[in-house]
Amino acid sequence: MHRPSGAHPAPPVIQGTGMEPESSPLTTHVLDTASGLPARGLRLHLSRLEDLSQQWTELKKSYTDLDGRCPGLLRPGQMKPGTYKLSFETQGYWKERGQESFYPYIEVVFTITKETQKFHVPLLLSPWSYTTYRGS
């Protein structure tokens, strides 16, 4: 594929085995509602707010896989009660597709009260809007 001079290569796309999302107590799935397809290769960060310092600690950097999922955000036993943040780098995702967008990044902040539960945080994404909810 020919890229214009100065264009950045596509981010790596991580291919999971399909087992990783089940083993992680925290999962996400990003769907590109403008195309009706999974948002592949979208960079994201997972952080936790530290109680004492009130500073964010980054726990994981990753990319969505071919199905728009990010397997293995947290290892079993790594989750503890607290406030977490998923930061999605949407500007790079849309720019790679030649699409202008309104939101350069999206931060979804949520609270986990029971570390024994599983949490699914989906993101429905378009260049001009987004929706998120607690899934199962």
N, CA, C and O atoms as CSV, one atom per row, in Angstrom:
chain,resi,resn,atom,element,x,y,z
A,1,MET,N,N,0.846,-1.175,0.000
A,1,MET,CA,C,0.000,0.000,0.000
A,1,MET,C,C,0.883,1.226,0.000
A,1,MET,O,O,1.808,1.324,0.806
A,2,HIS,N,N,0.616,2.158,-0.884
A,2,HIS,CA,C,1.407,3.376,-0.982
A,2,HIS,C,C,0.855,4.417,-0.010
A,2,HIS,O,O,-0.350,4.667,0.031
A,3,ARG,N,N,1.742,5.011,0.760
A,3,ARG,CA,C,1.354,6.060,1.701
A,3,ARG,C,C,1.969,7.367,1.247
A,3,ARG,O,O,3.097,7.387,0.755
A,4,PRO,N,N,1.228,8.473,1.409
A,4,PRO,CA,C,1.800,9.770,1.081
A,4,PRO,C,C,3.017,10.036,1.953
A,4,PRO,O,O,3.135,9.506,3.058
A,5,SER,N,N,3.914,10.863,1.442
A,5,SER,CA,C,5.113,11.222,2.199
A,5,SER,C,C,4.726,11.793,3.550
A,5,SER,O,O,3.851,12.653,3.640
A,6,GLY,N,N,5.388,11.307,4.616
A,6,GLY,CA,C,5.122,11.798,5.971
A,6,GLY,C,C,3.997,11.072,6.680
A,6,GLY,O,O,3.742,11.338,7.855
A,7,ALA,N,N,3.310,10.154,5.992
A,7,ALA,CA,C,2.211,9.421,6.637
A,7,ALA,C,C,2.786,8.417,7.625
A,7,ALA,O,O,3.848,7.840,7.387
A,8,HIS,N,N,2.101,8.215,8.706
A,8,HIS,CA,C,2.529,7.274,9.729
A,8,HIS,C,C,1.975,5.892,9.417
A,8,HIS,O,O,0.858,5.776,8.912
A,9,PRO,N,N,2.734,4.848,9.710
A,9,PRO,CA,C,2.209,3.497,9.487
A,9,PRO,C,C,1.043,3.217,10.426
A,9,PRO,O,O,0.919,3.833,11.485
A,10,ALA,N,N,0.210,2.299,10.032
A,10,ALA,CA,C,-0.939,1.921,10.868
A,10,ALA,C,C,-0.432,1.329,12.175
A,10,ALA,O,O,0.608,0.670,12.190
A,11,PRO,N,N,-1.153,1.555,13.281
A,11,PRO,CA,C,-0.729,0.976,14.554
A,11,PRO,C,C,-0.828,-0.546,14.489
A,11,PRO,O,O,-1.588,-1.090,13.687
A,12,PRO,N,N,-0.067,-1.224,15.327
A,12,PRO,CA,C,-0.152,-2.680,15.306
A,12,PRO,C,C,-1.537,-3.146,15.725
A,12,PRO,O,O,-2.162,-2.565,16.612
A,13,VAL,N,N,-1.995,-4.174,15.093
A,13,VAL,CA,C,-3.286,-4.756,15.457
A,13,VAL,C,C,-3.001,-6.047,16.200
A,13,VAL,O,O,-2.352,-6.951,15.673
A,14,ILE,N,N,-3.485,-6.125,17.417
A,14,ILE,CA,C,-3.230,-7.281,18.257
A,14,ILE,C,C,-4.287,-8.331,17.992
A,14,ILE,O,O,-5.483,-8.047,18.044
A,15,GLN,N,N,-3.847,-9.539,17.708
A,15,GLN,CA,C,-4.781,-10.633,17.473
A,15,GLN,C,C,-4.764,-11.556,18.675
A,15,GLN,O,O,-3.738,-12.154,18.998
A,16,GLY,N,N,-5.892,-11.667,19.325
A,16,GLY,CA,C,-5.993,-12.543,20.489
A,16,GLY,C,C,-6.437,-13.926,20.084
A,16,GLY,O,O,-6.749,-14.187,18.922
A,17,THR,N,N,-6.458,-14.790,21.047
A,17,THR,CA,C,-6.879,-16.160,20.798
A,17,THR,C,C,-8.364,-16.344,21.055
A,17,THR,O,O,-8.916,-17.420,20.822
A,18,GLY,N,N,-9.014,-15.277,21.541
A,18,GLY,CA,C,-10.415,-15.396,21.882
A,18,GLY,C,C,-10.631,-15.751,23.332
A,18,GLY,O,O,-11.754,-15.654,23.828
A,19,MET,N,N,-9.581,-16.162,24.029
A,19,MET,CA,C,-9.709,-16.553,25.428
A,19,MET,C,C,-9.392,-15.400,26.378
A,19,MET,O,O,-9.861,-15.397,27.516
A,20,GLU,N,N,-8.608,-14.425,25.930
A,20,GLU,CA,C,-8.164,-13.359,26.816
A,20,GLU,C,C,-9.291,-12.548,27.451
A,20,GLU,O,O,-9.224,-12.286,28.652
A,21,PRO,N,N,-10.343,-12.127,26.697
A,21,PRO,CA,C,-11.381,-11.321,27.329
A,21,PRO,C,C,-12.072,-12.033,28.484
A,21,PRO,O,O,-12.509,-11.384,29.435
A,22,GLU,N,N,-12.179,-13.363,28.416
A,22,GLU,CA,C,-12.856,-14.096,29.475
A,22,GLU,C,C,-12.023,-14.131,30.746
A,22,GLU,O,O,-12.574,-14.176,31.846
A,23,SER,N,N,-10.703,-14.110,30.611
A,23,SER,CA,C,-9.848,-14.205,31.780
A,23,SER,C,C,-9.651,-12.853,32.460
A,23,SER,O,O,-9.286,-12.805,33.635
A,24,SER,N,N,-9.881,-11.778,31.756
A,24,SER,CA,C,-9.700,-10.453,32.332
A,24,SER,C,C,-10.983,-10.007,33.028
A,24,SER,O,O,-12.071,-10.176,32.477
A,25,PRO,N,N,-10.874,-9.441,34.230
A,25,PRO,CA,C,-12.071,-8.960,34.918
A,25,PRO,C,C,-12.600,-7.643,34.345
A,25,PRO,O,O,-13.683,-7.191,34.718
A,26,LEU,N,N,-11.825,-7.023,33.428
A,26,LEU,CA,C,-12.229,-5.762,32.800
A,26,LEU,C,C,-12.005,-5.872,31.299
A,26,LEU,O,O,-10.901,-6.180,30.852
A,27,THR,N,N,-13.051,-5.621,30.524
A,27,THR,CA,C,-12.953,-5.687,29.070
A,27,THR,C,C,-13.573,-4.452,28.450
A,27,THR,O,O,-14.351,-3.742,29.087
A,28,THR,N,N,-13.215,-4.203,27.189
A,28,THR,CA,C,-13.827,-3.142,26.407
A,28,THR,C,C,-14.007,-3.631,24.984
A,28,THR,O,O,-13.327,-4.555,24.538
A,29,HIS,N,N,-14.925,-3.002,24.281
A,29,HIS,CA,C,-15.217,-3.327,22.890
A,29,HIS,C,C,-15.596,-2.012,22.223
A,29,HIS,O,O,-16.523,-1.337,22.671
A,30,VAL,N,N,-14.890,-1.640,21.157
A,30,VAL,CA,C,-15.142,-0.373,20.478
A,30,VAL,C,C,-15.724,-0.663,19.107
A,30,VAL,O,O,-15.123,-1.368,18.297
A,31,LEU,N,N,-16.898,-0.109,18.862
A,31,LEU,CA,C,-17.561,-0.259,17.567
A,31,LEU,C,C,-17.615,1.088,16.871
A,31,LEU,O,O,-18.018,2.089,17.464
A,32,ASP,N,N,-17.209,1.110,15.615
A,32,ASP,CA,C,-17.257,2.301,14.768
A,32,ASP,C,C,-18.650,2.337,14.153
A,32,ASP,O,O,-18.912,1.648,13.167
A,33,THR,N,N,-19.541,3.136,14.728
A,33,THR,CA,C,-20.926,3.150,14.259
A,33,THR,C,C,-21.072,3.867,12.911
A,33,THR,O,O,-22.096,3.718,12.245
A,34,ALA,N,N,-20.058,4.643,12.502
A,34,ALA,CA,C,-20.105,5.297,11.196
A,34,ALA,C,C,-19.941,4.270,10.076
A,34,ALA,O,O,-20.532,4.412,9.006
A,35,SER,N,N,-19.141,3.242,10.324
A,35,SER,CA,C,-18.922,2.216,9.302
A,35,SER,C,C,-19.701,0.934,9.592
A,35,SER,O,O,-19.887,0.099,8.706
A,36,GLY,N,N,-20.159,0.784,10.847
A,36,GLY,CA,C,-20.840,-0.443,11.233
A,36,GLY,C,C,-19.877,-1.593,11.492
A,36,GLY,O,O,-20.277,-2.757,11.481
A,37,LEU,N,N,-18.605,-1.267,11.725
A,37,LEU,CA,C,-17.571,-2.284,11.910
A,37,LEU,C,C,-16.841,-2.083,13.239
A,37,LEU,O,O,-16.928,-1.010,13.836
A,38,PRO,N,N,-16.129,-3.101,13.702
A,38,PRO,CA,C,-15.293,-2.923,14.896
A,38,PRO,C,C,-14.220,-1.864,14.645
A,38,PRO,O,O,-13.717,-1.737,13.529
A,39,ALA,N,N,-13.876,-1.113,15.675
A,39,ALA,CA,C,-12.821,-0.101,15.572
A,39,ALA,C,C,-11.479,-0.804,15.804
A,39,ALA,O,O,-11.062,-0.998,16.946
A,40,ARG,N,N,-10.823,-1.175,14.732
A,40,ARG,CA,C,-9.560,-1.925,14.793
A,40,ARG,C,C,-8.379,-0.975,14.947
A,40,ARG,O,O,-8.332,0.079,14.313
A,41,GLY,N,N,-7.428,-1.354,15.792
A,41,GLY,CA,C,-6.193,-0.593,15.902
A,41,GLY,C,C,-6.306,0.728,16.638
A,41,GLY,O,O,-5.455,1.600,16.468
A,42,LEU,N,N,-7.340,0.895,17.453
A,42,LEU,CA,C,-7.513,2.126,18.224
A,42,LEU,C,C,-6.676,2.031,19.502
A,42,LEU,O,O,-6.812,1.079,20.270
A,43,ARG,N,N,-5.821,3.013,19.718
A,43,ARG,CA,C,-4.939,3.015,20.898
A,43,ARG,C,C,-5.725,3.445,22.128
A,43,ARG,O,O,-6.551,4.356,22.068
A,44,LEU,N,N,-5.454,2.772,23.250
A,44,LEU,CA,C,-6.121,3.139,24.494
A,44,LEU,C,C,-5.203,2.941,25.680
A,44,LEU,O,O,-4.205,2.223,25.607
A,45,HIS,N,N,-5.559,3.591,26.775
A,45,HIS,CA,C,-4.804,3.519,28.023
A,45,HIS,C,C,-5.793,3.232,29.155
A,45,HIS,O,O,-6.911,3.747,29.158
A,46,LEU,N,N,-5.379,2.422,30.095
A,46,LEU,CA,C,-6.154,2.172,31.307
A,46,LEU,C,C,-5.378,2.737,32.481
A,46,LEU,O,O,-4.190,2.455,32.638
A,47,SER,N,N,-6.047,3.539,33.314
A,47,SER,CA,C,-5.413,4.146,34.488
A,47,SER,C,C,-6.313,3.967,35.701
A,47,SER,O,O,-7.516,3.737,35.577
A,48,ARG,N,N,-5.695,4.078,36.889
A,48,ARG,CA,C,-6.441,4.021,38.155
A,48,ARG,C,C,-6.085,5.267,38.964
A,48,ARG,O,O,-4.927,5.683,38.999
A,49,LEU,N,N,-7.082,5.852,39.609
A,49,LEU,CA,C,-6.877,7.017,40.464
A,49,LEU,C,C,-6.407,6.550,41.829
A,49,LEU,O,O,-7.097,5.780,42.498
A,50,GLU,N,N,-5.246,7.009,42.240
A,50,GLU,CA,C,-4.694,6.623,43.536
A,50,GLU,C,C,-5.366,7.423,44.647
A,50,GLU,O,O,-5.464,8.647,44.566
A,51,ASP,N,N,-5.829,6.725,45.687
A,51,ASP,CA,C,-6.583,7.357,46.767
A,51,ASP,C,C,-5.816,8.474,47.462
A,51,ASP,O,O,-6.343,9.573,47.637
A,52,LEU,N,N,-4.590,8.205,47.856
A,52,LEU,CA,C,-3.845,9.170,48.653
A,52,LEU,C,C,-3.379,10.381,47.850
A,52,LEU,O,O,-3.552,11.517,48.291
A,53,SER,N,N,-2.800,10.156,46.698
A,53,SER,CA,C,-2.227,11.258,45.925
A,53,SER,C,C,-3.219,11.909,44.967
A,53,SER,O,O,-2.966,13.010,44.477
A,54,GLN,N,N,-4.341,11.250,44.691
A,54,GLN,CA,C,-5.321,11.707,43.712
A,54,GLN,C,C,-4.682,11.911,42.332
A,54,GLN,O,O,-5.074,12.803,41.579
A,55,GLN,N,N,-3.699,11.073,42.019
A,55,GLN,CA,C,-3.022,11.080,40.723
A,55,GLN,C,C,-3.401,9.808,39.969
A,55,GLN,O,O,-3.646,8.766,40.577
A,56,TRP,N,N,-3.447,9.903,38.648
A,56,TRP,CA,C,-3.733,8.739,37.819
A,56,TRP,C,C,-2.460,7.925,37.627
A,56,TRP,O,O,-1.403,8.477,37.323
A,57,THR,N,N,-2.564,6.612,37.805
A,57,THR,CA,C,-1.463,5.689,37.547
A,57,THR,C,C,-1.842,4.851,36.337
A,57,THR,O,O,-2.861,4.162,36.347
A,58,GLU,N,N,-1.021,4.912,35.294
A,58,GLU,CA,C,-1.307,4.130,34.098
A,58,GLU,C,C,-1.008,2.660,34.359
A,58,GLU,O,O,0.073,2.306,34.831
A,59,LEU,N,N,-1.988,1.806,34.044
A,59,LEU,CA,C,-1.852,0.366,34.252
A,59,LEU,C,C,-1.546,-0.390,32.967
A,59,LEU,O,O,-0.891,-1.432,32.990
A,60,LYS,N,N,-2.032,0.149,31.831
A,60,LYS,CA,C,-1.898,-0.608,30.574
A,60,LYS,C,C,-2.058,0.344,29.394
A,60,LYS,O,O,-2.892,1.249,29.414
A,61,LYS,N,N,-1.235,0.119,28.357
A,61,LYS,CA,C,-1.394,0.748,27.040
A,61,LYS,C,C,-1.632,-0.388,26.066
A,61,LYS,O,O,-0.983,-1.430,26.153
A,62,SER,N,N,-2.552,-0.195,25.147
A,62,SER,CA,C,-2.827,-1.272,24.206
A,62,SER,C,C,-3.550,-0.728,22.985
A,62,SER,O,O,-3.787,0.475,22.875
A,63,TYR,N,N,-3.895,-1.616,22.078
A,63,TYR,CA,C,-4.680,-1.323,20.884
A,63,TYR,C,C,-5.830,-2.306,20.813
A,63,TYR,O,O,-5.735,-3.424,21.319
A,64,THR,N,N,-6.919,-1.887,20.184
A,64,THR,CA,C,-8.014,-2.823,19.950
A,64,THR,C,C,-7.589,-3.810,18.868
A,64,THR,O,O,-6.812,-3.480,17.971
A,65,ASP,N,N,-8.120,-5.036,18.973
A,65,ASP,CA,C,-7.781,-6.086,18.017
A,65,ASP,C,C,-8.695,-6.021,16.792
A,65,ASP,O,O,-9.423,-5.045,16.616
A,66,LEU,N,N,-8.661,-7.043,15.956
A,66,LEU,CA,C,-9.451,-7.054,14.722
A,66,LEU,C,C,-10.952,-7.000,14.970
A,66,LEU,O,O,-11.713,-6.594,14.091
A,67,ASP,N,N,-11.380,-7.406,16.158
A,67,ASP,CA,C,-12.799,-7.382,16.507
A,67,ASP,C,C,-13.159,-6.141,17.326
A,67,ASP,O,O,-14.277,-6.046,17.834
A,68,GLY,N,N,-12.227,-5.183,17.465
A,68,GLY,CA,C,-12.485,-3.967,18.230
A,68,GLY,C,C,-12.390,-4.166,19.734
A,68,GLY,O,O,-12.792,-3.297,20.509
A,69,ARG,N,N,-11.860,-5.307,20.143
A,69,ARG,CA,C,-11.734,-5.610,21.576
A,69,ARG,C,C,-10.294,-5.414,22.031
A,69,ARG,O,O,-9.361,-5.406,21.228
A,70,CYS,N,N,-10.142,-5.259,23.326
A,70,CYS,CA,C,-8.806,-5.142,23.910
A,70,CYS,C,C,-8.674,-6.201,24.994
A,70,CYS,O,O,-8.991,-5.954,26.157
A,71,PRO,N,N,-8.204,-7.378,24.606
A,71,PRO,CA,C,-8.100,-8.463,25.576
A,71,PRO,C,C,-7.044,-8.183,26.648
A,71,PRO,O,O,-6.025,-7.542,26.393
A,72,GLY,N,N,-7.317,-8.676,27.834
A,72,GLY,CA,C,-6.321,-8.623,28.895
A,72,GLY,C,C,-6.020,-7.263,29.462
A,72,GLY,O,O,-4.862,-6.970,29.758
A,73,LEU,N,N,-7.024,-6.413,29.627
A,73,LEU,CA,C,-6.772,-5.092,30.221
A,73,LEU,C,C,-6.194,-5.220,31.624
A,73,LEU,O,O,-5.253,-4.511,31.983
A,74,LEU,N,N,-6.757,-6.119,32.409
A,74,LEU,CA,C,-6.250,-6.407,33.751
A,74,LEU,C,C,-6.117,-7.913,33.898
A,74,LEU,O,O,-6.933,-8.671,33.374
A,75,ARG,N,N,-5.106,-8.334,34.600
A,75,ARG,CA,C,-4.960,-9.757,34.909
A,75,ARG,C,C,-5.888,-10.097,36.077
A,75,ARG,O,O,-6.177,-9.228,36.900
A,76,PRO,N,N,-6.355,-11.330,36.165
A,76,PRO,CA,C,-7.137,-11.727,37.330
A,76,PRO,C,C,-6.344,-11.433,38.610
A,76,PRO,O,O,-5.154,-11.739,38.691
A,77,GLY,N,N,-6.994,-10.851,39.583
A,77,GLY,CA,C,-6.344,-10.496,40.833
A,77,GLY,C,C,-5.724,-9.104,40.837
A,77,GLY,O,O,-5.335,-8.609,41.895
A,78,GLN,N,N,-5.626,-8.463,39.672
A,78,GLN,CA,C,-5.014,-7.128,39.587
A,78,GLN,C,C,-6.022,-6.016,39.893
A,78,GLN,O,O,-5.629,-4.905,40.248
A,79,MET,N,N,-7.303,-6.308,39.759
A,79,MET,CA,C,-8.329,-5.295,39.972
A,79,MET,C,C,-8.593,-5.118,41.456
A,79,MET,O,O,-8.653,-6.090,42.209
A,80,LYS,N,N,-8.750,-3.869,41.868
A,80,LYS,CA,C,-9.126,-3.566,43.240
A,80,LYS,C,C,-10.164,-2.455,43.203
A,80,LYS,O,O,-10.247,-1.734,42.208
A,81,PRO,N,N,-10.961,-2.294,44.264
A,81,PRO,CA,C,-11.960,-1.235,44.259
A,81,PRO,C,C,-11.296,0.129,44.047
A,81,PRO,O,O,-10.197,0.383,44.539
A,82,GLY,N,N,-11.978,0.991,43.312
A,82,GLY,CA,C,-11.448,2.320,43.067
A,82,GLY,C,C,-12.014,2.928,41.803
A,82,GLY,O,O,-12.935,2.390,41.189
A,83,THR,N,N,-11.443,4.066,41.425
A,83,THR,CA,C,-11.858,4.792,40.229
A,83,THR,C,C,-10.853,4.523,39.119
A,83,THR,O,O,-9.644,4.642,39.315
A,84,TYR,N,N,-11.372,4.157,37.946
A,84,TYR,CA,C,-10.557,3.807,36.789
A,84,TYR,C,C,-10.923,4.710,35.619
A,84,TYR,O,O,-11.985,5.333,35.596
A,85,LYS,N,N,-10.010,4.764,34.642
A,85,LYS,CA,C,-10.248,5.575,33.448
A,85,LYS,C,C,-9.726,4.832,32.231
A,85,LYS,O,O,-8.575,4.396,32.204
A,86,LEU,N,N,-10.578,4.693,31.227
A,86,LEU,CA,C,-10.164,4.214,29.915
A,86,LEU,C,C,-10.072,5.438,29.007
A,86,LEU,O,O,-11.055,6.154,28.820
A,87,SER,N,N,-8.896,5.671,28.449
A,87,SER,CA,C,-8.675,6.794,27.530
A,87,SER,C,C,-8.491,6.233,26.133
A,87,SER,O,O,-7.586,5.435,25.889
A,88,PHE,N,N,-9.349,6.651,25.219
A,88,PHE,CA,C,-9.326,6.176,23.841
A,88,PHE,C,C,-8.780,7.292,22.952
A,88,PHE,O,O,-9.322,8.397,22.956
A,89,GLU,N,N,-7.720,7.026,22.193
A,89,GLU,CA,C,-7.104,8.014,21.320
A,89,GLU,C,C,-7.819,8.035,19.969
A,89,GLU,O,O,-7.355,7.440,18.997
A,90,THR,N,N,-8.937,8.718,19.929
A,90,THR,CA,C,-9.794,8.686,18.746
A,90,THR,C,C,-9.265,9.530,17.584
A,90,THR,O,O,-9.537,9.215,16.426
A,91,GLN,N,N,-8.522,10.586,17.870
A,91,GLN,CA,C,-8.016,11.434,16.784
A,91,GLN,C,C,-7.135,10.637,15.823
A,91,GLN,O,O,-7.278,10.748,14.606
A,92,GLY,N,N,-6.226,9.835,16.375
A,92,GLY,CA,C,-5.358,9.014,15.529
A,92,GLY,C,C,-6.142,7.978,14.736
A,92,GLY,O,O,-5.832,7.701,13.577
A,93,TYR,N,N,-7.156,7.411,15.369
A,93,TYR,CA,C,-7.999,6.420,14.696
A,93,TYR,C,C,-8.673,7.031,13.473
A,93,TYR,O,O,-8.618,6.466,12.380
A,94,TRP,N,N,-9.310,8.190,13.659
A,94,TRP,CA,C,-10.021,8.830,12.551
A,94,TRP,C,C,-9.057,9.376,11.500
A,94,TRP,O,O,-9.328,9.291,10.302
A,95,LYS,N,N,-7.939,9.935,11.943
A,95,LYS,CA,C,-6.956,10.485,11.006
A,95,LYS,C,C,-6.433,9.392,10.082
A,95,LYS,O,O,-6.266,9.616,8.883
A,96,GLU,N,N,-6.175,8.212,10.637
A,96,GLU,CA,C,-5.706,7.070,9.838
A,96,GLU,C,C,-6.720,6.709,8.749
A,96,GLU,O,O,-6.347,6.159,7.712
A,97,ARG,N,N,-7.973,7.010,8.975
A,97,ARG,CA,C,-9.034,6.697,8.022
A,97,ARG,C,C,-9.391,7.892,7.145
A,97,ARG,O,O,-10.347,7.840,6.371
A,98,GLY,N,N,-8.609,8.982,7.271
A,98,GLY,CA,C,-8.863,10.172,6.449
A,98,GLY,C,C,-10.120,10.909,6.852
A,98,GLY,O,O,-10.733,11.590,6.029
A,99,GLN,N,N,-10.508,10.781,8.099
A,99,GLN,CA,C,-11.766,11.347,8.589
A,99,GLN,C,C,-11.497,12.422,9.640
A,99,GLN,O,O,-10.733,12.203,10.579
A,100,GLU,N,N,-12.121,13.565,9.478
A,100,GLU,CA,C,-12.085,14.597,10.508
A,100,GLU,C,C,-12.982,14.137,11.654
A,100,GLU,O,O,-13.943,13.399,11.436
A,101,SER,N,N,-12.670,14.572,12.871
A,101,SER,CA,C,-13.524,14.210,14.007
A,101,SER,C,C,-13.566,15.348,15.013
A,101,SER,O,O,-12.720,16.242,14.992
A,102,PHE,N,N,-14.543,15.307,15.878
A,102,PHE,CA,C,-14.753,16.352,16.875
A,102,PHE,C,C,-13.997,16.085,18.168
A,102,PHE,O,O,-13.510,17.018,18.806
A,103,TYR,N,N,-13.893,14.818,18.559
A,103,TYR,CA,C,-13.254,14.449,19.824
A,103,TYR,C,C,-11.855,13.877,19.573
A,103,TYR,O,O,-11.739,12.814,18.963
A,104,PRO,N,N,-10.779,14.555,20.029
A,104,PRO,CA,C,-9.433,14.027,19.831
A,104,PRO,C,C,-9.158,12.806,20.711
A,104,PRO,O,O,-8.336,11.958,20.362
A,105,TYR,N,N,-9.829,12.720,21.822
A,105,TYR,CA,C,-9.751,11.554,22.690
A,105,TYR,C,C,-11.012,11.502,23.530
A,105,TYR,O,O,-11.716,12.497,23.694
A,106,ILE,N,N,-11.277,10.319,24.055
A,106,ILE,CA,C,-12.455,10.117,24.902
A,106,ILE,C,C,-11.971,9.443,26.175
A,106,ILE,O,O,-11.243,8.452,26.125
A,107,GLU,N,N,-12.378,9.985,27.314
A,107,GLU,CA,C,-12.045,9.388,28.596
A,107,GLU,C,C,-13.329,8.911,29.256
A,107,GLU,O,O,-14.272,9.680,29.441
A,108,VAL,N,N,-13.351,7.651,29.603
A,108,VAL,CA,C,-14.486,7.064,30.294
A,108,VAL,C,C,-14.015,6.724,31.702
A,108,VAL,O,O,-13.166,5.853,31.890
A,109,VAL,N,N,-14.575,7.421,32.689
A,109,VAL,CA,C,-14.190,7.235,34.085
A,109,VAL,C,C,-15.306,6.458,34.781
A,109,VAL,O,O,-16.484,6.776,34.621
A,110,PHE,N,N,-14.928,5.437,35.554
A,110,PHE,CA,C,-15.924,4.587,36.199
A,110,PHE,C,C,-15.372,4.088,37.529
A,110,PHE,O,O,-14.165,4.108,37.770
A,111,THR,N,N,-16.289,3.640,38.385
A,111,THR,CA,C,-15.922,3.171,39.716
A,111,THR,C,C,-16.188,1.679,39.835
A,111,THR,O,O,-17.246,1.183,39.447
A,112,ILE,N,N,-15.213,0.986,40.375
A,112,ILE,CA,C,-15.347,-0.440,40.660
A,112,ILE,C,C,-15.447,-0.592,42.172
A,112,ILE,O,O,-14.564,-0.150,42.907
A,113,THR,N,N,-16.523,-1.217,42.631
A,113,THR,CA,C,-16.708,-1.394,44.070
A,113,THR,C,C,-16.432,-2.822,44.523
A,113,THR,O,O,-16.061,-3.051,45.675
A,114,LYS,N,N,-16.613,-3.789,43.613
A,114,LYS,CA,C,-16.401,-5.199,43.969
A,114,LYS,C,C,-15.404,-5.809,42.991
A,114,LYS,O,O,-15.713,-6.022,41.818
A,115,GLU,N,N,-14.214,-6.084,43.490
A,115,GLU,CA,C,-13.165,-6.612,42.615
A,115,GLU,C,C,-13.442,-8.030,42.138
A,115,GLU,O,O,-12.733,-8.528,41.264
A,116,THR,N,N,-14.449,-8.692,42.687
A,116,THR,CA,C,-14.758,-10.052,42.269
A,116,THR,C,C,-15.701,-10.083,41.063
A,116,THR,O,O,-15.904,-11.142,40.470
A,117,GLN,N,N,-16.276,-8.937,40.695
A,117,GLN,CA,C,-17.173,-8.882,39.542
A,117,GLN,C,C,-16.381,-8.663,38.265
A,117,GLN,O,O,-15.219,-8.258,38.297
A,118,LYS,N,N,-17.027,-8.937,37.146
A,118,LYS,CA,C,-16.454,-8.622,35.838
A,118,LYS,C,C,-17.116,-7.341,35.341
A,118,LYS,O,O,-18.297,-7.093,35.584
A,119,PHE,N,N,-16.320,-6.532,34.638
A,119,PHE,CA,C,-16.814,-5.256,34.127
A,119,PHE,C,C,-16.501,-5.159,32.643
A,119,PHE,O,O,-15.385,-5.443,32.208
A,120,HIS,N,N,-17.515,-4.749,31.867
A,120,HIS,CA,C,-17.366,-4.564,30.431
A,120,HIS,C,C,-17.758,-3.126,30.122
A,120,HIS,O,O,-18.859,-2.691,30.460
A,121,VAL,N,N,-16.843,-2.377,29.472
A,121,VAL,CA,C,-17.063,-0.961,29.180
A,121,VAL,C,C,-16.996,-0.762,27.661
A,121,VAL,O,O,-15.925,-0.481,27.124
A,122,PRO,N,N,-18.126,-0.907,26.968
A,122,PRO,CA,C,-18.131,-0.726,25.516
A,122,PRO,C,C,-18.149,0.753,25.138
A,122,PRO,O,O,-18.583,1.606,25.912
A,123,LEU,N,N,-17.665,1.034,23.921
A,123,LEU,CA,C,-17.689,2.391,23.369
A,123,LEU,C,C,-18.237,2.309,21.956
A,123,LEU,O,O,-17.696,1.601,21.107
A,124,LEU,N,N,-19.312,3.038,21.715
A,124,LEU,CA,C,-19.878,3.172,20.371
A,124,LEU,C,C,-19.404,4.521,19.855
A,124,LEU,O,O,-19.660,5.551,20.479
A,125,LEU,N,N,-18.716,4.521,18.721
A,125,LEU,CA,C,-17.942,5.675,18.282
A,125,LEU,C,C,-18.313,6.125,16.876
A,125,LEU,O,O,-18.482,5.301,15.977
A,126,SER,N,N,-18.438,7.427,16.693
A,126,SER,CA,C,-18.535,8.028,15.367
A,126,SER,C,C,-17.655,9.275,15.384
A,126,SER,O,O,-17.196,9.673,16.455
A,127,PRO,N,N,-17.405,9.902,14.243
A,127,PRO,CA,C,-16.555,11.091,14.253
A,127,PRO,C,C,-17.142,12.255,15.065
A,127,PRO,O,O,-16.405,13.155,15.469
A,128,TRP,N,N,-18.452,12.246,15.306
A,128,TRP,CA,C,-19.106,13.394,15.925
A,128,TRP,C,C,-19.793,13.083,17.240
A,128,TRP,O,O,-20.357,13.980,17.867
A,129,SER,N,N,-19.757,11.826,17.671
A,129,SER,CA,C,-20.419,11.477,18.927
A,129,SER,C,C,-19.873,10.157,19.451
A,129,SER,O,O,-19.161,9.432,18.755
A,130,TYR,N,N,-20.227,9.868,20.698
A,130,TYR,CA,C,-19.894,8.581,21.286
A,130,TYR,C,C,-20.887,8.259,22.376
A,130,TYR,O,O,-21.530,9.146,22.937
A,131,THR,N,N,-21.005,6.970,22.671
A,131,THR,CA,C,-21.880,6.470,23.728
A,131,THR,C,C,-21.142,5.349,24.440
A,131,THR,O,O,-20.415,4.572,23.821
A,132,THR,N,N,-21.338,5.279,25.736
A,132,THR,CA,C,-20.754,4.201,26.501
A,132,THR,C,C,-21.771,3.766,27.555
A,132,THR,O,O,-22.708,4.500,27.867
A,133,TYR,N,N,-21.576,2.581,28.090
A,133,TYR,CA,C,-22.472,2.052,29.114
A,133,TYR,C,C,-21.749,0.907,29.806
A,133,TYR,O,O,-20.718,0.428,29.332
A,134,ARG,N,N,-22.298,0.477,30.924
A,134,ARG,CA,C,-21.737,-0.701,31.579
A,134,ARG,C,C,-22.395,-1.936,30.981
A,134,ARG,O,O,-23.600,-2.146,31.119
A,135,GLY,N,N,-21.600,-2.728,30.331
A,135,GLY,CA,C,-22.100,-3.951,29.726
A,135,GLY,C,C,-21.888,-5.129,30.649
A,135,GLY,O,O,-21.474,-4.978,31.798
A,136,SER,N,N,-22.179,-6.295,30.128
A,136,SER,CA,C,-21.991,-7.505,30.937
A,136,SER,C,C,-21.126,-8.503,30.207
A,136,SER,O,O,-20.857,-9.585,30.729
